[in-house]
Amino acid sequence: MVPLVTADGTALLVDRGWMATDNRAVEPEELPAPPAGEVTVTGWVRADGTGDSTEVVDRGTRAISSVAIGEALGREVFGGFVDLRSEDPPPAEPLEAAEPPDLGEGPHFFYGLQWWFFGVLALGGFGYLAWDERRNGPRGERRRRTAATDA
């Protein structure tokens, strides 16, 4: 997460990507530097995260909140942030871009299909129970019929 400082001094938070680590705190000097000077960024505008996961601890956070990060930086920032797709000029050493989520129909299709099967099963079960009651009579009367024939 890097603040892109605009001409009026307000910063726009830019999520430049991620860097694999061995699950340890990374010092700012270890991160690839963003391009210097005037930079043009292209990306998706994202809404701030909410809740306890947005707390900034040791220069890190689990969810991005421009308010919390702005307070940690001591700088005025715009609301939300930009998920970087490209920057011009490109950095000498870029970070890995986050993979976009799978937008295919995959599990959603089978979840919908499951409800169709449930509907068919419900109609078939109702049909079977109606047939059984017509053939053998109402369930409440079956015991009385059996008891009357045994006596």
C-alpha positions as a printed NumPy array, in Angstrom:
array([[  0.   ,   0.   ,   0.   ],
       [  1.559,   3.262,  -1.136],
       [  0.183,   6.807,  -0.807],
       [  0.084,   8.54 ,  -4.184],
       [  0.303,  12.221,  -3.252],
       [ -1.748,  14.47 ,  -5.511],
       [ -0.975,  18.097,  -6.416],
       [ -3.03 ,  19.445,  -3.495],
       [ -1.225,  17.2  ,  -0.979],
       [ -4.064,  14.72 ,  -0.402],
       [ -2.975,  11.132,  -0.871],
       [ -4.685,   8.313,  -2.744],
       [ -3.888,   4.875,  -1.349],
       [ -2.686,   2.476,  -4.04 ],
       [ -2.504,  -1.265,  -3.461],
       [  0.535,  -2.088,  -5.636],
       [  0.296,  -5.859,  -5.165],
       [  1.909,  -8.372,  -2.868],
       [  5.292,  -9.9  ,  -2.181],
       [  5.795, -13.425,  -0.89 ],
       [  7.507, -13.589,   2.509],
       [  8.231, -16.314,   5.015],
       [  5.452, -14.94 ,   7.258],
       [  7.566, -12.278,   8.911],
       [  7.348,  -8.514,   9.14 ],
       [  8.972,  -6.872,   6.127],
       [ 10.928,  -3.676,   6.547],
       [ 10.044,  -0.854,   4.126],
       [ 13.571,  -0.957,   2.688],
       [ 13.017,  -4.576,   1.572],
       [ 10.015,  -3.686,  -0.614],
       [ 10.497,  -2.783,  -4.274],
       [ 10.3  ,   0.987,  -4.596],
       [  7.476,   2.621,  -6.543],
       [  8.433,   4.737,  -9.551],
       [  9.766,   8.158,  -8.611],
       [  8.408,  11.467,  -9.887],
       [  5.066,  11.924, -11.588],
       [  3.25 ,   8.606, -11.944],
       [  0.003,   7.697, -13.684],
       [ -1.835,   4.733, -12.177],
       [ -4.659,   2.672, -13.613],
       [ -6.722,   0.369, -11.457],
       [-10.01 ,  -0.44 ,  -9.83 ],
       [-11.448,   1.831,  -7.168],
       [-12.253,  -0.209,  -4.079],
       [-14.316,   0.572,  -0.972],
       [-12.736,   0.695,   2.461],
       [-12.841,  -2.335,   4.698],
       [-14.602,  -2.095,   8.051],
       [-14.291,  -3.629,  11.494],
       [-11.398,  -4.628,  13.721],
       [ -9.398,  -6.1  ,  10.846],
       [ -8.627,  -2.587,   9.563],
       [ -6.451,  -1.73 ,  12.58 ],
       [ -2.9  ,  -0.84 ,  11.548],
       [ -0.292,  -2.689,  13.645],
       [  3.446,  -2.617,  12.85 ],
       [  2.78 ,  -0.981,   9.45 ],
       [  0.461,  -3.849,   8.519],
       [ -3.265,  -4.485,   8.305],
       [ -5.509,  -7.368,   7.281],
       [ -8.159,  -5.176,   5.609],
       [ -7.583,  -1.824,   3.931],
       [ -9.208,   1.269,   5.418],
       [ -8.123,   4.658,   4.114],
       [ -9.142,   6.241,   7.427],
       [ -6.974,   3.924,   9.549],
       [ -4.021,   4.055,   7.16 ],
       [ -4.314,   7.854,   6.833],
       [ -4.154,   8.144,  10.632],
       [ -1.135,   5.816,  10.765],
       [  0.61 ,   7.88 ,   8.066],
       [ -0.398,  11.191,   9.608],
       [ -1.674,  12.33 ,   6.206],
       [ -5.012,  13.319,   4.693],
       [ -6.172,  10.612,   2.274],
       [ -9.073,  10.13 ,  -0.114],
       [-11.709,   7.576,   0.908],
       [-11.265,   4.103,  -0.526],
       [ -8.22 ,   2.917,  -2.434],
       [ -7.081,   1.834,  -5.898],
       [ -6.202,  -1.766,  -6.711],
       [ -3.332,  -1.209,  -9.15 ],
       [ -3.444,  -2.722, -12.65 ],
       [ -0.7  ,  -0.631, -14.272],
       [  1.552,   2.339, -13.547],
       [  3.428,   4.612, -15.894],
       [  6.394,   4.732, -15.742],
       [  6.708,   1.096, -14.672],
       [  8.721,   0.363, -11.522],
       [ 12.168,  -1.21 , -11.746],
       [ 10.927,  -4.203,  -9.749],
       [  7.133,  -4.708,  -9.766],
       [  5.146,  -6.513,  -7.093],
       [  2.937,  -9.483,  -7.929],
       [ -0.568,  -8.46 ,  -8.947],
       [ -3.374, -10.028,  -6.968],
       [ -5.317, -12.582,  -8.977],
       [ -8.854, -11.465,  -9.756],
       [-11.59 , -13.676,  -8.315],
       [-13.067, -16.45 , -10.435],
       [-16.258, -15.027, -11.926],
       [-17.31 , -18.253, -13.643],
       [-20.574, -20.031, -12.951],
       [-18.772, -23.049, -11.392],
       [-20.191, -23.781,  -7.95 ],
       [-23.115, -21.396,  -8.432],
       [-24.466, -23.512, -11.281],
       [-24.369, -26.697,  -9.209],
       [-25.951, -24.951,  -6.232],
       [-28.844, -23.896,  -8.477],
       [-29.01 , -27.391,  -9.93 ],
       [-29.246, -28.794,  -6.392],
       [-32.405, -26.749,  -5.793],
       [-33.973, -28.038,  -9.017],
       [-33.292, -31.613,  -7.911],
       [-34.8  , -30.805,  -4.516],
       [-37.927, -29.447,  -6.236],
       [-38.289, -32.589,  -8.358],
       [-37.756, -34.757,  -5.271],
       [-40.397, -32.794,  -3.328],
       [-42.965, -33.166,  -6.132],
       [-42.134, -36.857,  -6.575],
       [-42.332, -37.462,  -2.816],
       [-45.703, -35.71 ,  -2.633],
       [-46.939, -37.84 ,  -5.541],
       [-45.756, -41.053,  -3.865],
       [-47.39 , -40.156,  -0.534],
       [-50.673, -39.285,  -2.303],
       [-50.58 , -42.62 ,  -4.193],
       [-49.803, -44.542,  -0.982],
       [-52.684, -42.905,   0.884],
       [-55.114, -43.625,  -1.941],
       [-54.002, -47.28 ,  -2.133],
       [-53.815, -48.03 ,   1.612],
       [-56.069, -45.34 ,   3.081],
       [-55.135, -42.506,   5.414],
       [-52.247, -43.305,   7.768],
       [-54.298, -42.677,  10.923],
       [-56.876, -45.27 ,   9.885],
       [-54.384, -47.988,   8.922],
       [-53.691, -49.08 ,  12.525],
       [-57.379, -49.15 ,  13.384],
       [-58.083, -51.267,  10.29 ],
       [-55.289, -53.696,  11.201],
       [-56.436, -53.877,  14.839],
       [-60.057, -54.481,  13.763],
       [-59.098, -57.365,  11.449],
       [-56.921, -58.976,  14.147],
       [-59.766, -58.87 ,  16.678]])
